[in-house]
Amino acid sequence: TLLNHPLLRSESAALSFGAVNSFYSIHSTFFRFSGQLKKSFELRKKLYHLWENNPAAARANPRGYTATLANYIIGLNGVERYTEALALLKKLQHIPLRSIPLQAKNFAFACSMEITIHLNLADYKKGRELTKTIEQGLERYYPYLNKSNWVELYYYASVACFGAGDLKQALHWLNRILNDPSIDSRIDFY
């Protein structure tokens, strides 16, 4: 397997920031897809701390840093550490990004993950409150998001509104999916 490669057998073989980053990323991905979620999470955590302890790397590569932070937040959600995940989502949302497409990607991820956490906690009211942010972000970033992002946000907004008892708004969001014949990228939501 890939992990038998001499450079991937031991963390001690990773002698630079990039090598350690790759070591953690590859191992985390391997463990995630082999069902070893705790090991994957621990490596995501190490990867996050690697970037946190190297602010120059984070400034030089905001895309890499935000991806690492996002993956760690996904891991926190997976192990039900929601308070930490929400705090890091706020941090992610305040990272200054020059690229509008990267801002759009951050927006879509942050809103999707935050509403997912509120749904996991059955806090539908907070999820419903987030729909205003989603609406504003969609107006600003719509051209920079793919249809999968739109459908995901529409769907989670619909579920949050339904759970909060706002059936009219739930139907509004659901209709945005059903009335767009070009949306076929997330058939899992149909």
Disulfide bonds with the S-S distance in Angstrom:
none
